[in-house]
Amino acid sequence: MEEKEISQAVISRLPRYFRYLGELKDEGVERISSQELSGLMKVTASQIRQDFNNFGGFGQQGYGYNVEYLYHEIGKILGLDQTHKFIIVGAGNLGRALGNYLNFERRGFIFQGIFDQNPDLIGQMVRGLPVHPMEELETFVRENEIEIAVLTIPKTSAVAVADRLVQNGIKGIWNFAHVDLNLPEGIQVENVHLSDSLMKLSYNINRFMQEEE
């Protein structure tokens, strides 16, 4: 049976559902309706039902959703019932901050190593792990079966580094470099442009101020 194609818009909402449901679970909430979830998330109840119907629905008419069950099912859809080993390439401020972010482990993302080409950074510790030189990148990725690489490096070197990673078995790249990566089919890339988000915030502030005038 052919697997149903899920839109990127639906996929982009799944982590937010997961986060809200986790908070509800921690608060001891056992059941919630799509209408109640809508009020919390500012997503229409109809949209929530449509999103969940892509994966089988999860709820019953007039009964709502079992919070813990839905939380775990969405976690499975997101692949969070498995562990994923990752490295960071770039030991500057952003790379070090990401390396020190403990919540990754709680979601099954296991920080394995960090790399940089700056000799002054080699050997410095980031959450108990030494910064490795770039010369060790390929061997480390292969020997440790690393799935995900996080790029926090200048765009001038990002494409070449991404190619090296792909050639050595990396399956996904979380890319903070200021360049969109176009890699072979099957390699998953999430391009993150921090300034894009800030500009979106600027737009919304300006629009609100204009409406106030």
N, C-alpha and C positions, 0 to 999 in steps of 0.2 A: 504493500500500500504506500502510495506516494505521500511523503510528509508535507503537511500544509505549510505554505510560505507565510511567515509572520512578519508584519511590517516593522521597520525600524522604529516607528513612532510607538508601537506597542512595547517593543523591547526596551525602549528608553524609559518607559514608565515602570517597568518591573522592579528595578532597584528601589524606587520610591515606595511602591506597595510593600516591598519586603521590609524597608526601614520602619514604616508606620505600623505594620503588623507586629514587628518585633517590640516596638514600644508598647503597643496594646497588650501583648502577651506578658511583658514584664510588669504591667500594671494589674495583671490578673483578669483582664477582660477575656471571656470565653467565646462569646458570639458577637457578631456585628453584621448589620445589614448593609447593602450597597448604599442606601441612603445615608446611613450614619457615617460610613467610610467616605462618602462624597463630601459631607460637611467638614470632615477633618482635612481632606486632601485638596479640596477645591477642584475636584474633577467630577463631572456629572455622574450620577448613578448609572445612567444608560451607558456611558463610556466604560465605566468599571465593569459592568456586566458583559459588554462586548469584548473587552480585553480578556476577561477570564474565560469567556466562551471559546476563545482561540485554543485553550488548553483543556477543555472539557467542562468548564463551568464552576466546579468546586462547591456550589451552594444548592439549596433547595428553596423553592418558592414558599415564602412565608416563614421560612426558618432561618434564613441568613447564612452566614459563613462561620464555620468553626475557626477561630483565630489561629490557634496553634497548628491545626492541620494545614490551613492555607499558607501560613508562614513557612512551614517546612516544604510544602509542595512548590511554592515559588522559589525557595532556596534550591530545590532540585533542578528546576527549570534553568536557573542561573548557573548551575554547576557548582553550587556552594556545598554540596554534600561530598565533594572531593577536595583534595588539597592540590594546590598549584604552586610550584616552586618558581620564584622570580629573582632576577638580579636587577641592579640599577647601574646604568652606564652614565657617569657624570656625578662626581662627588662634591659639587658646589653646594650652595645654600639649599636649593630646591631638592637636589638628590639626597642630601643628608637629612632634610626634614622628612622626606618620604620614607627614608630608611628607618627613622625613629618613630614612625607612626604605628602604634601597637595594634590598632583596629584591623589592620590587614590580616594578622594571624587569626583573629576572631572570626574572620570570614573565610579562612582556609587558604590564604595567600601567604606562603612561607618565604621570608626574606633570606636569601642564601649568600649574596655577595654584592659588592659594589666595586666599580672600576673607574679609573681616571687616567689620563695621559700626563697630568701634572706631577712631576717627580716630588714636589713639595707635599703632595697629599698622600702619596703611596705609604702605606703602613699605618696611617692614622685610623682610629677606630670609629666605627659607626654602629652603635648598638651591639658592641662586642665582636664585630667583624672588621678585619683590616681592609683598607682600600687596596685593591689589586691593580697592577699595571695592565694596560690594554693588551700587552703582548700575551697575557695569560687568558684572554677572553675566550677564544675558540675552544681551547682544551677544557677550561672550566665548564663551559656550557655543555659540551659533550659528556664529560665524565660525571657531571651532577644531574644530567637529564633535566636541564632547565627548560621550562615551557614558555615563560613570559619574560620579556625584557622591558624595562622602563628607561626611556631615553630622556635625559635632562642635560643635553649637550647642545652646542651651537648648531644651527642649521647647516653650516658649511661642512660639517663632518657627519651629520645624521644619516644621510643616504648611504654613504660608504659603510658606516657601522651597521646599519640595518641589513645591508647585503651580507656582511660577514656573519651576522647572527642567523639569518635565514639559511645560509649555507651550512650552518652547524646545528640545525635542528630546532631552532626557536619556532614556536607555533603562534605566538601573539606578541604584539608590541604596543605598549602604552606610550605614546609619543608626545612629549612636551616640547620637542624642538619646534622652532617656528617654520616648519615646512611640512606639507602633506606628503606622506610616503605612499608610493604606489608599488606594491610588492606582488609577488606571484599569487595566483589564486590559491586559496587554502590557508594563506597566512593572514591572520586577523589583526587589524590595526585600528586602534582608537586614537585619533589625533585630538590633542587637547591644546587649545589656544587660549591661555588665560586672559589675554587682552580682549579677545572676542566677548567673553563673558562680562568684562568690565565695561566695554562699549555698549553692550546690551543694557546694562544697568544705567549707564549715562543716558541712553535713549529714553528709557522709561521714566527717569527723573525729569528730563526735559519735557516729555509729553504731559506728565502730571502737573508740572509747573505752568505749562501753557493752558491747561484746562482750568487751573485755579484763577487765572487772570481774568 
